[in-house]
Amino acid sequence: MGAIIKDIEKNSKEIIRIDISEFKGQELINLRIWFQAFDGNGNMIYKPTQKGIAINISKYDELKEGIEKIGEYIHDKKTGFKPEDV
């Protein structure tokens, strides 16, 4: 089982891929850097690097809360407020 959720361009040769996978019976949220490579037929494909993290899907709400706090931090900086520490 697996599902690609989103690819985010990191630079011209790498992406950050967000996906859901299964390992040893547990569903994981993966955020990993993938690089461009070529398969045996000369087609460009992406391959994963070891750079990234895997979080148990049960931690989704905590991850979401962290992402929302990033949004608040960015908003505060844009509006001239000093972002609060966690």
C-alpha positions in Angstrom: 0.0 0.0 0.0 1.2 3.5 -0.7 0.0 6.8 -1.9 1.8 9.9 -3.2 0.2 12.9 -1.6 2.3 15.8 -3.0 5.6 16.5 -4.7 7.2 19.9 -3.9 10.1 21.1 -6.1 13.2 21.6 -4.0 15.5 22.5 -6.9 15.9 21.6 -10.6 17.1 18.1 -9.8 15.3 17.2 -6.5 11.8 17.1 -5.1 10.4 16.7 -1.6 7.8 13.9 -1.8 5.1 13.6 0.8 3.6 10.1 0.8 1.9 7.5 2.9 3.5 4.1 3.1 3.3 0.9 5.2 6.3 -0.6 7.1 6.0 -3.6 9.4 2.2 -3.2 9.5 2.3 0.5 10.4 1.2 3.4 8.2 3.7 6.1 7.9 3.7 9.7 6.7 7.0 10.2 4.7 8.7 13.5 3.9 11.7 12.6 1.8 14.0 14.1 -0.8 14.0 12.3 -4.2 16.5 12.9 -6.9 16.4 12.6 -10.7 17.9 9.5 -12.2 17.5 7.5 -15.5 16.1 4.0 -15.8 17.5 1.4 -18.2 15.5 2.8 -21.1 16.8 6.4 -20.6 13.6 7.7 -19.0 13.9 10.2 -16.2 12.6 8.9 -12.9 12.8 10.0 -9.3 14.6 7.8 -6.7 14.5 8.3 -2.9 17.4 9.5 -0.8 18.0 8.7 2.8 17.3 12.4 3.6 13.9 12.6 5.2 11.6 11.5 8.0 8.9 8.9 8.5 6.2 9.7 11.1 3.5 7.2 12.3 0.2 8.3 10.9 -1.2 8.5 14.4 1.0 11.6 14.8 -0.9 13.4 12.0 -2.7 15.8 14.3 0.5 16.9 15.9 2.2 17.4 12.5 -0.8 19.4 11.3 -0.6 21.6 14.4 3.1 22.2 13.7 2.3 23.2 10.1 -0.4 25.5 11.3 2.0 27.2 13.7 4.4 27.7 10.8 1.6 29.5 9.0 1.0 31.7 12.1 4.7 32.5 12.3 4.9 33.5 8.6 1.8 35.6 9.0 3.2 37.4 12.1 6.5 38.1 10.3 4.6 39.6 7.2 2.4 41.8 9.4 5.4 43.1 11.5 4.5 41.3 14.7 7.3 39.5 16.6 6.5 35.8 16.2 5.9 34.1 19.6 8.2 31.3 20.8 6.7 27.9 21.2 
